[in-house]
């Protein structure tokens, strides 16, 4: 029996349909050996080490490789005053990959950089699906990537274990979780119960691998892997309690990402041809504020009509300028991918030309082989577990909650959306009694130029101010609307603590420069006083479908991105202590 090893990461490898675990193992080695022939410096030669097969119905295979890093001598060689012997700097390092093959599953344990032998074949779902079966909702550490807001990633360590509420995690991609084993829910026949002290259960670390934070020898690790693979299905209660773990996972498959981008672009082609619709948003992934306040937008040398443009404007331009490519999927893809999107972040400063690759500014959703994938801020994600069903259920529950639904129905008293675009509606609505216009009028703040609102509604009777951003449709464009409303709330709330300096300057230099606003003769004192009321931040969506529970349950309003953005934004506002609502206007 070998010695014990602490905190050993256990990886499960993917098994394509119909492929046996031993066949998959041999395929992984064959692919690696092919890479070795192409580039032996990056992929050192593997050597198989003979092992005694000591475990019932299990086959173990060990592969080793030796690396000899020489980068430091190259780094310092030009400055040496004596002849340096290369061998002085050569230190061999061993990498190991141990395959554990069962009849129905393939696992691996690695040492050194042996992980890179299997990294393209790892089953990312395994740690989270397994974790849901054995951990308690009590976490000591989390590492996340945020898909919304100003923070891109976050690592938190807690002095005391902390439970997670699913309402906090709509904008989260889990990268790592550390939680305690839930002894109470484990069946006594599970092997894992023989490894742990029930009075001091060890922690489990969940990321792309599964780690039981305990010292184990090889026999214990093999038995643990088998035990985890054969755990009973989740109970309904645990599935609900830990449903927040069903979220989005970043893709790491370059070939699949290429296929998805091709399908997204082909969706654009089919939409232009009238053979379907595409759930797509157009926005700068680096600078949302600059994009929304920008001007002089162009695709390559062709100007776009709207400032900022949306997907409708983009597809109209492509249909006009690149019509000859629409008959061929390949020609269309090869035409779209090299295109650039340029704009002036500040129309008054001719030096501020922003240039992006057009496809990097696309955000959307693709269904590929029965699975749903999302392109958000230049990165592809896939839905994990029951994420989409949970998202649908939670959105309906929050939107139509009997106590305080996100959706407001009669408070705004809007005119019907009869117009072709948002600007036309805002112009018509913005000069009705109680409403005020702010579309494409920007405040200057420490966040740059910010469109504070498309519309304001002032309710003097109830001392409420509704700050409204409007969008035509309930689809991927909700990303844009929700980003705008969050930024507006942050700028306004900060300014209210700073003597309303931004609002005062906005009124004097921007808002009253609009001729129609000026005609209404609203004094500066009156304008500023509105912001002393209770502020309600509203995203307004216009659709031909009614906004009823049935419309969402039966898929007539099916955009996963739109649902997710609303829930993420609600959660963001809850953290900020502001009120956020969703409103709807029905188009004829």
Residue, then its C-alpha position, 0 to 999 in steps of 0.5 A: x500500500x502506498x503513502x497517503x496524499x493530501x487534497x488530491x484532485x479527482x477529475x472525471x473525463x467526458x465520454x462521447x455517446x457510445x464510447x467506452x471508458x477504456x476506448x476514451x482513455x486510449x483516444x486521449x493518449x493517442x491525441x496527445x502523442x500526435x501533438x508530441x510529434x508536432x511539437x515535442x518541446x510543448x508536449x514532451x514524450x509520455x512514458x507508460x509505467x507498468x502498474x499492478x492491477x490490484x483493484x476489482x473491476x478497475x484498471x489503473x494506467x500511469x503515464x509520465x513525462x519529463x520536462x526540462x525548463x530552460x527559460x531562465x538561461x535564455x533570459x539572463x544569458x546576454x548579461x553574463x560575464x562568464x560562460x554559463x553551462x546550460x546544464x546548470x540551469x536545467x532541472x527536470x520536472x516530472x508530470x504524471x497522469x493516472x487514469x482510473x478506468x471503470x466499466x462506466x466511467x473514466x477518472x484521472x489523478x494528476x501530479x505536476x502539470x499532468x493536468x494538461x494531458x487531459x485538460x481538453x477532455x474534462x467533464x466540468x459538470x461532474x464536480x458540481x453535480x456530485x457536490x449537490x448530492x453530498x455538500x451542505x449549503x454552508x460555504x467557507x470559500x467561493x470564487x466567482x466570475x460576474x457577468x454583470x456589474x463592474x466586478x469581473x471576478x471575486x474571491x471570498x473567504x468567510x470566518x463562519x460558514x455562509x449559506x447562499x441564496x439563489x437570488x444572489x447568484x443570477x449573475x454568477x459563474x461559479x469557479x470554485x466552492x468550498x463546503x462541508x460534507x453534509x453527513x445527515x443526507x449521506x446513506x450509511x452504505x456510501x463509502x465516503x462515510x467510512x473516510x470521515x469523522x461525522x463530528x468533524x466532516x471535512x471540506x469538499x472543494x468543487x471547481x473543474x475537479x472534485x477534492x475531498x480535503x483529506x489525506x487518502x491513499x490510492x486504494x481509498x481514492x479509487x473507492x471514493x471515485x467509484x462511490x461518487x460515480x454511483x451516488x443516488x440521484x438528487x432528491x427533489x428537496x436537495x435539488x431545490x435547495x442547491x439549484x443555485x449551482x445550476x448556472x452558467x459554465x464557461x466553455x473551454x472547447x475551441x472547436x465547439x466555440x468556433x461551431x457556435x460562432x458559425x451558427x450565431x452568424x448564420x442565424x443573422x443570415x437567416x434572419x435577414x432572409x426572413x427564415x427565422x429570428x435571432x436573439x442578439x444584442x450589439x454592444x461594446x463589451x469593453x465600454x458600455x457607457x462609451x458605446x451608449x453615448x457614442x456617435x458616428x458608428x460604422x461597420x467597416x466604411x459603412x455608416x450605421x443610422x442610429x446612435x448607438x445602433x442596435x441589431x436591427x440597424x446592423x442587419x439592415x446595413x448588412x442586407x444592403x451592403x453584403x447582399x451577394x453573400x447571403x446565399x452561401x453560409x460559408x461566404x457570409x461567415x467569411x465576410x462578417x468575421x473580418x468586419x470592424x465596428x468603429x465609433x466616436x466615444x465622444x462626438x466632440x473629440x475627434x481623437x477618440x475613435x474606438x475600433x472593435x471587431x464586429x463579432x466581439x460586439x455580438x451577444x446572443x444565444x444559440x441552440x446547438x444539438x439540443x443544448x443552449x449556449x450564450x455568447x456574453x462579452x466575448x466569452x461562450x457559456x453553456x447552461x448547466x444542470x437545470x439552469x434554464x428551467x430554474x431561470x424560467x421558474x424564478x423569473x415567473x415567480x419574481x415577475x408575477x409575485x403576489x406580494x411585490x412583483x417586479x412587473x408594474x402594470x398601471x402605475x405609469x399610464x403609458x400611451x400605446x407603443x405605435x412607433x417603429x423605434x424607441x426614439x419615436x416612442x420616447x418623443x411622443x411619450x416624453x411630452x405627455x402630462x407628467x412625463x419628461x424626455x431625456x433620450x440621447x441627452x447625456x450627463x457628464x459624470x465620473x463614469x463618463x457620459x451617461x444617459x440618465x433616462x429615456x423618460x421621467x415620470x413625476x408622481x407628485x401625489x405619491x412623491x415618486x419619480x420613475x426613471x425609465x429606460x425603454x427598449x423595443x422587444x424583450x430579448x438580448x437587448x435587455x442587456x443594454x437596457x439593464x446596463x443603462x439603468x444600473x449605471x443611471x442609478x449609480x450616478x444619480x445616487x452618488x450625486x444625491x450625496x454630493x449636492x446634486x452637482x451632476x444633475x444641476x450641470x445636466x439641467x443647465x448644459x444638456x437637458x434644457x438645450x433640447x428645444x421641447x424641454x425648454x418650452x415646458x419652462x421647468x425651473x432648475x429648482x423644480x427639476x432638482x426637487x423631483x429627485x428628492x422623491x422616492x426613485x423607482x428605476x424602470x426598464x420598459x419593454x415593448x412587445x406584441x405579446x402580452x406580458x402574462x404568466x402564460x406567455x412566459x410559461x408557454x414560450x411566447x416570450x422565450x429569451x433566456x438572456x432577457x429573463x436573466x438580465x432582469x433577475x440579475x438587475x433586480x439583485x443588483x438593485x437589492x444590494x444597492x438598496x434601490x427599487x427596480x421594476x419592469x414595465x411592459x407596453x403592448x404593440x399592436 
